[in-house]
C-alpha cells in the first residue's frame, strides 16, 4: 500500500483495501501489507479506527429485537399485499 503521508492524501483504492482488510477478504500476503501500512500511515490508521468504531456501533444496534407490535403490523401488511396481488 505504500506510505500515504509521502504521497499526500490516501486515495479511494487505499481506503477500499482497509474495508477488505476489516472484512477478511484479503490474501495472507495482502493482510500483512495492510498491517505494515497501518503501522506507518496515521491517515489510514485513523480511517481504520473510525471504521472499527462504526462497525462496533452497528453491530450493537443490530442485536435489538423489533417490538412484537411492529412484527405483527409487517406480517399483516404482507398478507394484504399478497391478497391485492392475487386479486389484482
N, C-alpha and C positions, 0 to 999 in steps of 0.2 A: 504494500500500500504506500510505502514511502513516507516521508515526513511532510505533513501538510503545512506545518509552520514555515518551512523553507519555500513552499510553493504558493503561499498565500492561503486563501480560504480553501477548505475541503470542498470537493465537488460532489455532485449527486452520486456518482459511482462509488466514492469512498463511503458515503453515508449509507448507501444501499448495502454495501459489504457489512456494515455494522448490524443492519437488520438481519441479514443472512447469518451472521455470527450468533446473534441472540436466538435465532430460530433453530440453530444447529444444522444449517443447510450448507455447510462448507466442508471441504475435504480436510483431513488432518493437517496437511501442509498449509492450506489457506487459513485454518484456525490459528495455527502458530504465527503466521504472518500478521493476522489481525491483532493477536495478543501483543506481539512485539510493537506493532504500530501504536496501540493504545498506551503502551508504556512511555512512548516518546512524543506523543501528539496530544497536547492538552485540549485542543479544539475537539478532536474526535472522542477523547476521554469524557469531556463534558456532555457531548451528544449521547454517548453510551450511558452515562449515569442518568441523564434525563429520561431516556427510553426505558431504562430499568425501573425508574420510579413510576412512569406512566403504566407500564405493564403490570406492576405490582398493584396499583390502584384499580386498574381494570379487573384484574384477577379477583381482588377482594370484593369488588362490586358485583361480580358475576355469581357469587355464592349466595346472594339474596334470592329468596324464592318469591314468586308473584303471589299476591293475595288470592285466595280461592274465589272471591267475587270476580276478579279480573279473568281468571281462568274460565269461569262459568260464562261470562259475557262473550269471551272469544269463541268458545265452543258453540254458543247459541248463534252467534253471527255466522260461523262456518256452516252450521246447519241451514240457516236462512239462505245463504248464498247457494248451497247445493240444491235447495228446493227451487230457487229462482232459475238457476242454470238448467235444471232438469225440466222445468216447465217453459223456459224461455226459448 
